[in-house]
Amino acid sequence: MPVLTGGQIVARTLHNYGVGYVAGIPGHGIWSLTDAFLDDESKIPFVQTFHEQSAVHLADGYYRATGRPIAAVTSIGAGASNTVIGMGTAFTDSTSVLVITGGPPTHMRGHGLLQELDRYTANDFPKVAEAVSKRHWVVTRVEELPFVLHRCFNSMLTGRPGPVHLEVPMDVQAEAADVQLHDLERRIPVGRQHPDPLAIDRAVEVLRGARRPVIVVGGGAITSEAGDQVKALAERWSIPVVTTWNGKSAFPEDHELFAGSVGQTGTLVGNAIASSADVVVSVGCRFTDWSASSYAKGISFSIPPAKLIHIDIDPHEIGKNYPAEVGIVADAQRAVGAIVDSLPRAAADRSEYLVELAQLKLDWEEKLASRRDSDRYPFTSQRPLGALRAALPRDAIIVAGSGNTQGAVKQTFPVYEPRTHLTSGGFSSMGWAIPAAVGAKLGAPDRTVACVLGDGDFLMTAQEIALSVTTGAPVVFVVQNNAGYMSIRGGQRKQTSRHIGTEFSRPDGTPYSPDFAALGASFGIESWKVPDAESLEPILRKAVQSGEPALVEVPTDRDAAGPWVPGWWDFPIPAYVTDERQDEYHRTRATEQHL
């Protein structure tokens, strides 16, 4: 058995397990580990980020684009704490990331050494990480590392994906031991989890009686690569398909059975079809409040009386927010495939239903066009998205930031292939999009990657645009500049008719904004500020076709409407607001079906 330090064990194991990149900042608490990535036997490209949060976001984006995990490493103390929002994002959206942090030497715990959290119990950071990781480990001996590392990968790659956290104390990184590195293939299960045949029989029986069925596709369908099976079910039984935030891209949006997205910022079509369905087939969807319009009956869903066939790899989600007529715990690809194989070839006549769907889509397209094709300048939130879609290849990856951009992309930007729409859906983390886009490009170097985000989101991690240069992973960054957090301002105005802390302004109240094009140029990125409506598409095409890192600043009207809000979100109205909003809020809240 080889004599290896703890750092060498980690580096060689990650190399053996096929980890393509390691991202992070090598602070003092992780030096003995990161040094091992320089050994010939364990070389892995190291991506030096400019903030530890971004290292986790980059790894998150890589996984969403490829389905393969990479690692983020940081020091102890502040460096480790900076990873929390990245872990929270990955945990909420069920993406696999290995986060490795340093820790105080085992012989120094509790002494309050530099960067140790020790006032409650010694070395408290692992407790912080516990809430935002699927599993976490603190290694105390070098000999433990081979076992713990294959447990990390087993946890990440089986069942419901999620980030895992591993703390390796500084002395454990440096000390050596005789160890045997473990083969991952003999430490994880083979194949996918198949559904119980009885559950499939019951699901088919429910579907056979459906007049207005709908399939709702969540992120789990993409993780399990169930797109072909969902399409086969939709076509075999003439069932419209709607998507959630993270389910977008699981079904081609130019398909005649695509009905749009559901939820607060879903589409009129998606909500209308899903809320009037008598049977809902859920594929890898956990029914968050955003996607279910805070469970208000008849807005996005009507469960009950609609019957729910709920497919999920995680039994925790079955029946959590809606009662299930049939709950199926299984891999989504296998479960949907089994339903398809068990259904009769001849479907019920749904011609009237499909005519209704087609008309709803025509009406929605007319509504979309009013903002997407507008020539007003500064632009609407939707206009740059239509132009960008025209400039990008069909298989390009769009990475959407938080806020108005996130909802506008969901409604306005069609995608056609799995893993081509990435967004921080459940956590909606600002600052996620830029490093995630670079991670996506590292994972899919042959695809064009465009990152669209608002200026408020951009300023959270603006420095990470440098990664597009330093990693040789060119991304097109499209910054919609409306000088503020306009999504937040819109919500405040709707709730109380006033706003606070949402406009970027000088003391005299005039709008304030950095020169984003100049900022991009200072990072060595070819950059433009769109000067007028006529220049929008030519500049976007030039940026896309350059094949180099590019930044396009798009002036966006502060008062231009964001995405449409065809659904509902439970915003409690302050008691001092006594107009019709108070009555409307309580009237709609009374219809919520989650209790």
VEXDREN-2710 file (C-alpha; in Angstrom, 1 decimal):
% VEXDREN-2710
k/r/px/py/pz
1/MET/0.0/0.0/0.0
2/PRO/1.3/3.5/-0.8
3/VAL/2.3/5.9/1.9
4/LEU/0.3/9.1/1.1
5/THR/-0.5/12.3/2.9
6/GLY/-4.1/13.2/3.5
7/GLY/-3.9/15.8/0.7
8/GLN/-2.4/13.2/-1.7
9/ILE/-5.2/10.8/-0.8
10/VAL/-7.9/13.3/-1.7
11/ALA/-6.2/14.5/-4.9
12/ARG/-5.5/11.0/-6.2
13/THR/-9.0/9.8/-5.4
14/LEU/-10.6/12.7/-7.1
15/HIS/-8.3/12.1/-10.1
16/ASN/-9.2/8.4/-10.1
17/TYR/-12.9/9.1/-9.8
18/GLY/-12.9/11.3/-13.0
19/VAL/-13.3/14.7/-11.5
20/GLY/-12.6/17.1/-14.3
21/TYR/-11.8/20.3/-12.4
22/VAL/-11.3/21.7/-8.9
23/ALA/-12.3/25.2/-8.2
24/GLY/-11.6/27.5/-5.3
25/ILE/-9.2/29.7/-3.4
26/PRO/-6.2/27.9/-1.7
27/GLY/-6.1/29.7/1.6
28/HIS/-3.7/28.6/4.4
29/GLY/-6.2/26.1/5.8
30/ILE/-6.1/24.0/2.6
31/TRP/-2.5/24.4/1.3
32/SER/-1.3/20.8/2.1
33/LEU/-4.3/19.5/0.1
34/THR/-4.2/21.7/-2.9
35/ASP/-0.4/21.2/-3.3
36/ALA/-1.1/17.5/-4.1
37/PHE/-3.0/18.5/-7.3
38/LEU/0.5/19.3/-8.7
39/ASP/1.6/15.7/-8.4
40/ASP/1.8/13.8/-11.8
41/GLU/-0.4/11.0/-10.4
42/SER/-3.2/13.4/-9.4
43/LYS/-3.1/16.4/-11.7
44/ILE/-6.5/18.1/-12.0
45/PRO/-7.0/21.5/-13.6
46/PHE/-7.4/24.1/-10.8
47/VAL/-9.7/27.0/-11.4
48/GLN/-8.8/29.9/-9.2
49/THR/-12.0/31.9/-8.5
50/PHE/-12.2/35.3/-6.9
51/HIS/-14.7/34.4/-4.2
52/GLU/-15.3/31.0/-2.5
53/GLN/-19.1/31.3/-3.2
54/SER/-18.3/31.4/-6.9
55/ALA/-16.3/28.2/-6.7
56/VAL/-19.4/26.3/-5.6
57/HIS/-21.6/28.0/-8.2
58/LEU/-19.1/27.1/-10.9
59/ALA/-19.1/23.5/-9.9
60/ASP/-22.9/23.7/-9.7
61/GLY/-23.1/25.0/-13.3
62/TYR/-20.8/22.3/-14.5
63/TYR/-23.0/19.6/-13.0
64/ARG/-26.2/21.1/-14.4
65/ALA/-24.6/21.2/-17.9
66/THR/-23.1/17.7/-17.8
67/GLY/-24.6/15.6/-15.0
68/ARG/-21.0/15.0/-13.7
69/PRO/-19.7/16.5/-10.3
70/ILE/-16.6/18.4/-9.8
71/ALA/-15.1/19.8/-6.5
72/ALA/-14.8/23.2/-4.8
73/VAL/-12.1/23.6/-2.2
74/THR/-11.6/26.4/0.3
75/SER/-9.7/27.3/3.5
76/ILE/-11.2/27.4/7.0
77/GLY/-13.1/30.3/8.6
78/ALA/-14.2/33.0/6.2
79/GLY/-13.3/31.0/3.2
80/ALA/-15.4/28.0/4.3
81/SER/-18.3/30.3/5.3
82/ASN/-18.3/31.9/1.9
83/THR/-19.3/28.5/0.4
84/VAL/-22.7/28.4/2.3
85/ILE/-24.8/30.2/-0.3
86/GLY/-23.3/28.0/-3.0
87/MET/-24.1/24.8/-1.0
88/GLY/-27.6/26.2/-0.3
89/THR/-28.3/26.7/-4.0
90/ALA/-27.1/23.3/-4.9
91/PHE/-28.9/21.6/-2.1
92/THR/-32.2/23.3/-2.9
93/ASP/-31.9/22.5/-6.6
94/SER/-30.6/19.0/-6.1
95/THR/-27.3/19.3/-7.8
96/SER/-24.1/17.3/-7.0
97/VAL/-21.1/19.2/-5.8
98/LEU/-18.2/18.1/-3.6
99/VAL/-17.2/20.9/-1.2
100/ILE/-13.9/20.3/0.6
101/THR/-12.9/22.8/3.3
102/GLY/-9.9/22.9/5.6
103/GLY/-10.3/22.7/9.4
104/PRO/-8.3/23.6/12.4
105/PRO/-5.6/21.0/13.4
106/THR/-7.2/18.3/15.6
107/HIS/-4.7/19.1/18.4
108/MET/-5.7/22.8/18.4
109/ARG/-9.5/22.5/18.4
110/GLY/-11.3/24.7/20.8
111/HIS/-8.4/27.1/21.4
112/GLY/-9.9/29.8/19.2
113/LEU/-7.1/29.7/16.7
114/LEU/-7.2/31.9/13.6
115/GLN/-10.6/31.6/11.9
116/GLU/-12.0/28.9/14.2
117/LEU/-15.6/29.2/15.4
118/ASP/-15.4/28.0/19.0
119/ARG/-17.7/29.9/21.3
120/TYR/-20.5/27.3/21.4
121/THR/-18.5/24.2/20.7
122/ALA/-15.1/23.6/19.2
123/ASN/-14.9/23.9/15.5
124/ASP/-18.5/24.8/14.8
125/PHE/-18.4/25.4/11.0
126/PRO/-19.5/21.8/10.1
127/LYS/-22.8/22.5/11.9
128/VAL/-23.3/25.5/9.5
129/ALA/-22.6/23.3/6.5
130/GLU/-24.9/20.6/7.8
131/ALA/-28.1/22.5/6.9
132/VAL/-27.1/23.0/3.3
133/SER/-25.5/19.6/2.4
134/LYS/-26.9/16.2/1.7
135/ARG/-24.2/14.6/3.9
136/HIS/-21.1/16.0/5.7
137/TRP/-18.0/14.5/7.2
138/VAL/-15.2/15.7/9.5
139/VAL/-12.2/13.5/9.1
140/THR/-10.0/13.1/12.2
141/ARG/-7.4/10.5/10.9
142/VAL/-5.6/10.1/7.6
143/GLU/-6.6/6.4/7.4
144/GLU/-10.3/7.4/7.3
145/LEU/-10.0/9.4/4.0
146/PRO/-10.3/6.6/1.4
147/PHE/-13.5/5.3/3.0
148/VAL/-15.0/8.8/3.5
149/LEU/-14.3/9.8/0.0
150/HIS/-16.1/7.0/-1.6
151/ARG/-19.0/7.7/0.8
152/CYS/-19.0/11.3/-0.5
153/PHE/-19.4/10.1/-4.1
154/ASN/-21.9/7.5/-3.2
155/SER/-24.1/10.1/-1.5
156/MET/-23.7/12.6/-4.4
157/LEU/-24.4/10.1/-7.2
158/THR/-27.2/8.0/-5.8
159/GLY/-30.8/8.8/-5.0
160/ARG/-31.7/12.5/-5.0
161/PRO/-28.5/14.5/-5.9
162/GLY/-27.1/17.1/-3.6
163/PRO/-23.9/18.7/-2.4
164/VAL/-21.7/17.0/0.2
165/HIS/-19.3/18.7/2.5
166/LEU/-16.0/17.2/3.7
167/GLU/-13.8/19.0/6.3
168/VAL/-10.2/17.9/6.3
169/PRO/-8.2/19.3/9.2
170/MET/-4.8/20.9/8.5
171/ASP/-2.8/18.2/10.2
172/VAL/-4.8/15.4/8.5
173/GLN/-3.9/17.0/5.2
174/ALA/-0.2/16.9/6.0
175/GLU/0.3/13.6/7.9
176/ALA/0.9/10.4/6.0
177/ALA/-0.2/6.8/6.3
178/ASP/-0.2/3.4/4.5
179/VAL/-3.6/3.3/2.8
180/GLN/-5.5/1.5/0.0
181/LEU/-7.4/3.8/-2.3
182/HIS/-10.9/2.5/-3.1
183/ASP/-12.4/1.7/-6.5
184/LEU/-15.6/3.8/-6.9
185/GLU/-17.3/1.3/-9.2
186/ARG/-17.4/-1.3/-6.4
187/ARG/-18.8/1.2/-3.9
188/ILE/-21.9/2.5/-5.6
189/PRO/-25.0/0.6/-6.9
190/VAL/-25.3/-0.4/-10.5
191/GLY/-28.2/0.8/-12.7
192/ARG/-31.3/2.8/-11.9
193/GLN/-34.2/2.4/-9.4
194/HIS/-37.1/0.8/-11.1
195/PRO/-40.7/1.4/-10.0
196/ASP/-43.0/-1.1/-8.3
197/PRO/-45.1/-2.8/-11.0
198/LEU/-48.2/-2.4/-8.9
199/ALA/-47.7/1.4/-8.8
200/ILE/-47.3/1.5/-12.6
201/ASP/-50.5/-0.5/-13.0
202/ARG/-52.4/1.9/-10.8
203/ALA/-50.9/4.9/-12.7
204/VAL/-52.0/3.5/-16.0
205/GLU/-55.5/2.8/-14.6
206/VAL/-55.8/6.5/-13.5
207/LEU/-54.5/7.7/-16.9
208/ARG/-56.9/5.6/-18.8
209/GLY/-59.8/7.5/-17.2
210/ALA/-58.3/10.9/-17.8
211/ARG/-60.1/13.4/-20.2
212/ARG/-57.7/16.4/-19.6
213/PRO/-54.4/15.0/-18.5
214/VAL/-51.2/17.1/-18.2
215/ILE/-47.6/16.2/-17.5
216/VAL/-45.6/18.5/-15.2
217/VAL/-41.9/18.2/-15.7
218/GLY/-39.4/19.2/-12.9
219/GLY/-35.6/19.2/-12.6
220/GLY/-35.6/15.5/-11.7
221/ALA/-36.6/14.7/-15.2
222/ILE/-33.4/16.3/-16.5
223/THR/-31.3/14.7/-13.8
224/SER/-32.6/11.3/-14.8
225/GLU/-32.4/12.0/-18.5
226/ALA/-36.1/11.2/-18.9
227/GLY/-36.7/13.6/-21.8
228/ASP/-37.3/10.9/-24.4
229/GLN/-39.6/9.0/-22.2
230/VAL/-41.7/12.1/-21.3
231/LYS/-41.9/12.9/-25.0
232/ALA/-43.0/9.3/-25.8
233/LEU/-45.7/9.5/-23.1
234/ALA/-47.0/12.8/-24.3
235/GLU/-47.2/11.7/-27.9
236/ARG/-48.5/8.2/-27.2
237/TRP/-51.4/9.6/-25.1
238/SER/-51.8/13.1/-26.5
239/ILE/-50.9/14.8/-23.2
240/PRO/-49.8/18.5/-23.0
241/VAL/-46.6/19.1/-21.1
242/VAL/-45.8/22.0/-18.7
243/THR/-42.5/22.7/-17.0
244/THR/-41.2/24.2/-13.7
245/TRP/-38.3/26.5/-13.2
246/ASN/-35.7/23.7/-13.3
247/GLY/-37.8/21.4/-15.6
248/LYS/-37.4/23.9/-18.5
249/SER/-35.5/22.2/-21.3
250/ALA/-36.7/18.7/-20.5
251/PHE/-39.3/19.0/-23.4
252/PRO/-38.8/20.8/-26.7
253/GLU/-40.6/24.1/-26.6
254/ASP/-41.5/24.0/-30.3
255/HIS/-43.4/20.8/-29.9
256/GLU/-47.1/21.0/-30.5
257/LEU/-47.8/19.5/-27.1
258/PHE/-45.7/22.0/-25.1
259/ALA/-48.0/24.1/-23.0
260/GLY/-45.5/26.5/-21.3
261/SER/-44.5/26.8/-17.7
262/VAL/-46.5/26.9/-14.5
263/GLY/-46.4/29.0/-11.4
264/GLN/-46.3/32.7/-10.4
265/THR/-44.3/33.7/-13.4
266/GLY/-45.4/30.8/-15.5
267/THR/-47.3/31.3/-18.7
268/LEU/-51.0/31.9/-19.2
269/VAL/-51.1/28.7/-21.3
270/GLY/-49.3/26.5/-18.8
271/ASN/-51.4/27.6/-15.8
272/ALA/-54.6/27.3/-17.8
273/ILE/-53.9/23.8/-18.9
274/ALA/-52.5/22.6/-15.6
275/SER/-55.2/24.1/-13.4
276/SER/-58.0/22.6/-15.5
277/ALA/-56.4/19.1/-15.7
278/ASP/-58.2/16.1/-14.2
279/VAL/-55.0/14.1/-14.0
280/VAL/-51.5/15.5/-13.3
281/VAL/-48.5/13.3/-14.0
282/SER/-45.6/14.8/-12.1
283/VAL/-42.1/13.8/-13.2
284/GLY/-39.4/14.9/-10.8
285/CYS/-41.3/17.9/-9.5
286/ARG/-41.5/18.9/-5.8
287/PHE/-44.3/21.5/-6.2
288/THR/-42.6/24.5/-4.7
289/ASP/-44.8/27.6/-4.0
290/TRP/-43.3/29.3/-7.1
291/SER/-44.3/26.5/-9.4
292/ALA/-47.7/25.9/-7.7
293/SER/-48.8/29.5/-7.2
294/SER/-48.5/29.0/-3.4
295/TYR/-51.0/26.1/-3.8
296/ALA/-54.0/28.5/-4.4
297/LYS/-56.6/26.2/-6.0
298/GLY/-57.4/26.7/-9.6
299/ILE/-54.5/29.0/-10.5
300/SER/-51.7/26.6/-11.3
301/PHE/-53.1/23.3/-10.1
302/SER/-56.4/21.9/-8.8
303/ILE/-55.3/18.9/-6.7
304/PRO/-57.8/17.7/-5.6
305/PRO/-60.2/17.2/-7.5
306/ALA/-57.4/16.5/-10.0
307/LYS/-55.7/13.2/-9.4
308/LEU/-52.0/13.3/-9.0
309/ILE/-49.5/10.6/-10.2
310/HIS/-46.4/11.7/-8.4
311/ILE/-43.0/10.3/-9.6
312/ASP/-39.9/11.1/-7.6
313/ILE/-36.7/9.5/-6.6
314/ASP/-37.1/10.9/-3.1
315/PRO/-40.0/9.5/-1.0
316/HIS/-39.9/12.7/1.1
317/GLU/-41.5/14.6/-1.7
318/ILE/-44.4/12.2/-2.3
319/GLY/-47.5/13.7/-0.7
320/LYS/-45.6/16.6/0.9
321/ASN/-47.6/19.4/-0.8
322/TYR/-50.4/17.6/-2.6
323/PRO/-52.1/14.2/-1.9
324/ALA/-51.1/11.6/-4.5
325/GLU/-53.5/9.2/-6.1
326/VAL/-50.5/7.2/-7.0
327/GLY/-47.0/7.9/-5.5
328/ILE/-44.1/6.2/-7.4
329/VAL/-40.7/6.2/-5.8
330/ALA/-38.3/5.5/-8.7
331/ASP/-35.9/6.9/-11.2
332/ALA/-38.0/9.2/-13.5
333/GLN/-36.7/7.7/-16.7
334/ARG/-37.6/4.2/-15.7
335/ALA/-41.0/5.1/-14.2
336/VAL/-42.2/7.1/-17.2
337/GLY/-40.8/4.4/-19.5
338/ALA/-42.7/1.7/-17.7
339/ILE/-46.0/3.8/-17.9
340/VAL/-45.4/4.2/-21.7
341/ASP/-44.8/0.5/-22.1
342/SER/-48.0/-0.4/-20.2
343/LEU/-50.4/2.0/-21.9
344/PRO/-52.6/0.9/-24.7
345/ARG/-51.6/2.2/-28.1
346/ALA/-54.9/3.9/-28.8
347/ALA/-55.5/7.1/-26.8
348/ALA/-58.8/8.8/-26.1
349/ASP/-59.9/11.4/-28.6
350/ARG/-58.4/14.6/-27.3
351/SER/-58.9/16.7/-30.5
352/GLU/-61.0/19.3/-28.7
353/TYR/-58.5/19.6/-25.9
354/LEU/-55.6/20.1/-28.3
355/VAL/-57.5/22.7/-30.3
356/GLU/-58.0/24.6/-27.0
357/LEU/-54.2/24.3/-26.3
358/ALA/-53.3/25.6/-29.8
359/GLN/-55.6/28.6/-29.4
360/LEU/-54.2/29.4/-26.0
361/LYS/-50.7/29.3/-27.5
362/LEU/-51.7/31.7/-30.3
363/ASP/-53.1/34.1/-27.7
364/TRP/-50.0/33.9/-25.6
365/GLU/-47.7/34.4/-28.6
366/GLU/-49.6/37.6/-29.4
367/LYS/-49.1/38.8/-25.8
368/LEU/-45.4/37.9/-25.8
369/ALA/-44.8/39.8/-29.0
370/SER/-46.0/43.1/-27.5
371/ARG/-42.9/43.2/-25.3
372/ARG/-40.5/40.8/-27.1
373/ASP/-40.7/42.6/-30.4
374/SER/-41.0/46.1/-29.0
375/ASP/-38.5/48.8/-30.3
376/ARG/-38.7/51.0/-27.3
377/TYR/-35.4/52.2/-26.0
378/PRO/-34.2/51.6/-23.2
379/PHE/-35.5/48.1/-23.8
380/THR/-38.2/46.0/-22.3
381/SER/-37.0/42.9/-20.3
382/GLN/-38.1/40.7/-23.1
383/ARG/-36.7/42.4/-26.2
384/PRO/-33.1/41.4/-25.7
385/LEU/-34.2/37.8/-25.2
386/GLY/-35.9/37.5/-28.5
387/ALA/-32.8/39.0/-30.2
388/LEU/-30.5/36.7/-28.4
389/ARG/-32.5/33.6/-29.3
390/ALA/-32.2/34.6/-32.9
391/ALA/-28.5/35.0/-32.6
392/LEU/-27.8/31.7/-30.8
393/PRO/-27.5/28.1/-32.1
394/ARG/-30.4/25.8/-31.3
395/ASP/-28.3/23.8/-28.8
396/ALA/-26.8/26.8/-27.0
397/ILE/-27.0/26.9/-23.2
398/ILE/-28.7/29.9/-21.6
399/VAL/-27.8/30.6/-18.0
400/ALA/-30.4/32.9/-16.4
401/GLY/-29.8/35.2/-13.4
402/SER/-32.3/35.9/-10.7
403/GLY/-35.1/38.5/-10.6
404/ASN/-36.9/39.9/-13.6
405/THR/-34.5/38.2/-16.0
406/GLN/-35.2/34.8/-14.5
407/GLY/-39.0/35.1/-15.1
408/ALA/-38.6/36.7/-18.5
409/VAL/-36.3/33.9/-19.7
410/LYS/-38.7/31.3/-18.4
411/GLN/-41.6/32.9/-20.4
412/THR/-39.9/34.3/-23.5
413/PHE/-36.8/32.3/-24.3
414/PRO/-37.6/28.9/-25.9
415/VAL/-35.2/26.0/-25.5
416/TYR/-35.2/22.7/-27.2
417/GLU/-32.7/20.3/-25.6
418/PRO/-32.1/19.0/-22.1
419/ARG/-29.5/20.9/-20.0
420/THR/-29.7/24.0/-22.2
421/HIS/-31.5/26.2/-19.6
422/LEU/-29.8/26.7/-16.3
423/THR/-31.1/28.8/-13.4
424/SER/-31.0/28.9/-9.6
425/GLY/-34.6/28.0/-9.3
426/GLY/-35.3/27.0/-5.7
427/PHE/-32.8/29.4/-4.0
428/SER/-32.9/32.1/-6.8
429/SER/-29.4/33.1/-5.6
430/MET/-28.1/36.4/-6.9
431/GLY/-24.5/36.1/-8.0
432/TRP/-25.0/32.5/-9.2
433/ALA/-25.2/33.0/-12.9
434/ILE/-21.8/34.3/-13.8
435/PRO/-19.7/31.5/-12.3
436/ALA/-22.3/28.9/-13.1
437/ALA/-22.1/30.0/-16.8
438/VAL/-18.3/29.5/-16.8
439/GLY/-18.8/26.1/-15.2
440/ALA/-21.3/25.2/-17.9
441/LYS/-18.8/26.2/-20.6
442/LEU/-16.0/24.2/-19.0
443/GLY/-18.4/21.2/-19.0
444/ALA/-19.7/21.7/-22.5
445/PRO/-16.8/23.4/-24.4
446/ASP/-18.4/22.7/-27.8
447/ARG/-21.6/24.6/-27.0
448/THR/-22.2/28.3/-27.0
449/VAL/-23.0/29.6/-23.5
450/ALA/-24.8/32.9/-22.9
451/CYS/-25.4/34.3/-19.4
452/VAL/-28.3/36.8/-19.1
453/LEU/-28.7/38.7/-15.9
454/GLY/-29.7/42.0/-14.4
455/ASP/-27.3/44.6/-13.2
456/GLY/-28.0/43.9/-9.5
457/ASP/-27.3/40.3/-10.0
458/PHE/-24.2/41.0/-12.0
459/LEU/-22.7/43.2/-9.3
460/MET/-22.9/40.4/-6.8
461/THR/-20.1/38.4/-8.5
462/ALA/-19.0/40.8/-11.3
463/GLN/-15.3/39.9/-10.8
464/GLU/-15.9/36.3/-12.0
465/ILE/-16.3/37.4/-15.6
466/ALA/-12.5/37.2/-15.5
467/LEU/-12.9/33.4/-15.3
468/SER/-14.1/33.5/-18.9
469/VAL/-10.6/34.7/-19.8
470/THR/-8.4/32.9/-17.3
471/THR/-10.0/29.5/-18.0
472/GLY/-10.3/29.8/-21.7
473/ALA/-14.0/29.2/-21.4
474/PRO/-15.7/32.0/-23.5
475/VAL/-19.1/33.1/-22.3
476/VAL/-21.4/35.8/-23.7
477/PHE/-22.6/37.9/-20.8
478/VAL/-25.7/40.0/-21.4
479/VAL/-26.3/42.5/-18.7
480/GLN/-29.8/44.1/-18.5
481/ASN/-29.1/47.4/-16.9
482/ASN/-32.0/49.1/-15.2
483/ALA/-30.0/50.6/-12.3
484/GLY/-31.6/48.7/-9.5
485/TYR/-33.3/45.7/-8.1
486/MET/-36.3/46.2/-10.2
487/SER/-37.9/42.8/-9.5
488/ILE/-37.9/43.6/-5.8
489/ARG/-39.1/47.2/-6.4
490/GLY/-42.0/45.8/-8.4
491/GLY/-43.0/43.5/-5.6
492/GLN/-42.8/46.2/-3.0
493/ARG/-45.0/48.5/-5.1
494/LYS/-47.6/45.9/-5.7
495/GLN/-47.7/45.1/-2.0
496/THR/-47.6/48.7/-0.4
497/SER/-47.5/51.2/-3.3
498/ARG/-44.0/52.3/-2.3
499/HIS/-40.5/51.0/-2.3
500/ILE/-37.2/51.1/-0.4
501/GLY/-33.6/50.1/-1.1
502/THR/-34.2/49.0/-4.7
503/GLU/-33.0/51.9/-6.9
504/PHE/-29.3/52.6/-7.5
505/SER/-29.3/56.4/-7.2
506/ARG/-27.1/59.4/-6.5
507/PRO/-28.0/61.7/-3.5
508/ASP/-30.1/63.9/-5.8
509/GLY/-32.2/60.9/-6.9
510/THR/-30.9/60.5/-10.4
511/PRO/-30.1/56.9/-11.5
512/TYR/-26.6/55.6/-10.8
513/SER/-24.9/52.9/-12.8
514/PRO/-21.4/51.7/-13.5
515/ASP/-20.2/51.6/-17.1
516/PHE/-20.5/47.9/-17.6
517/ALA/-19.0/47.9/-21.1
518/ALA/-16.0/49.7/-19.7
519/LEU/-15.8/47.3/-16.8
520/GLY/-15.9/44.3/-19.2
521/ALA/-13.1/45.9/-21.3
522/SER/-11.0/46.4/-18.2
523/PHE/-11.2/42.6/-17.7
524/GLY/-9.9/41.9/-21.2
525/ILE/-13.4/41.1/-22.6
526/GLU/-14.7/42.5/-25.8
527/SER/-17.6/44.6/-24.7
528/TRP/-20.4/46.8/-26.1
529/LYS/-23.2/49.0/-24.8
530/VAL/-26.2/48.9/-27.1
531/PRO/-26.8/52.5/-28.2
532/ASP/-30.2/52.1/-29.8
533/ALA/-32.9/49.6/-30.8
534/GLU/-31.5/49.1/-34.3
535/SER/-28.1/48.0/-33.0
536/LEU/-29.3/45.3/-30.6
537/GLU/-29.3/42.2/-32.9
538/PRO/-26.1/43.1/-34.8
539/ILE/-24.2/43.5/-31.6
540/LEU/-25.5/40.3/-30.1
541/ARG/-24.6/38.4/-33.2
542/LYS/-21.2/39.9/-33.2
543/ALA/-20.7/38.8/-29.6
544/VAL/-21.9/35.3/-30.2
545/GLN/-20.0/34.8/-33.4
546/SER/-16.7/36.1/-32.0
547/GLY/-16.1/32.8/-30.1
548/GLU/-14.4/34.9/-27.4
549/PRO/-15.5/36.2/-24.0
550/ALA/-17.9/39.0/-24.6
551/LEU/-20.1/41.4/-22.6
552/VAL/-23.1/43.3/-23.9
553/GLU/-24.7/45.9/-21.8
554/VAL/-28.4/46.3/-22.6
555/PRO/-30.0/49.5/-21.2
556/THR/-33.4/48.4/-19.8
557/ASP/-36.2/50.7/-18.8
558/ARG/-36.6/51.0/-15.1
559/ASP/-40.3/51.1/-15.5
560/ALA/-40.6/48.5/-18.2
561/ALA/-42.7/45.6/-17.0
562/GLY/-40.8/42.4/-16.0
563/PRO/-42.3/39.0/-16.7
564/TRP/-46.1/38.6/-16.7
565/VAL/-47.5/37.3/-13.4
566/PRO/-50.3/34.9/-14.5
567/GLY/-50.0/33.0/-11.2
568/TRP/-50.0/33.9/-7.5
569/TRP/-47.4/34.1/-4.8
570/ASP/-48.3/34.4/-1.1
571/PHE/-47.1/37.9/-0.3
572/PRO/-48.7/38.8/3.1
573/ILE/-50.0/42.4/3.0
574/PRO/-49.1/44.6/6.0
575/ALA/-52.1/45.3/8.2
576/TYR/-51.9/49.1/7.6
577/VAL/-52.7/48.5/3.9
578/THR/-56.5/48.5/4.1
579/ASP/-57.5/48.7/0.4
580/GLU/-58.7/45.9/-1.9
581/ARG/-55.3/44.3/-1.8
582/GLN/-55.9/43.1/1.7
583/ASP/-59.2/41.5/0.8
584/GLU/-57.8/39.9/-2.4
585/TYR/-54.9/38.5/-0.4
586/HIS/-57.0/36.8/2.2
587/ARG/-59.6/35.6/-0.3
588/THR/-56.9/33.9/-2.4
589/ARG/-55.0/32.6/0.6
590/ALA/-58.2/30.9/1.8
591/THR/-58.0/28.7/-1.3
592/GLU/-54.5/27.4/-0.6
593/GLN/-54.5/23.6/-0.6
594/HIS/-51.2/22.8/1.2
595/LEU/-52.6/22.2/4.7
END
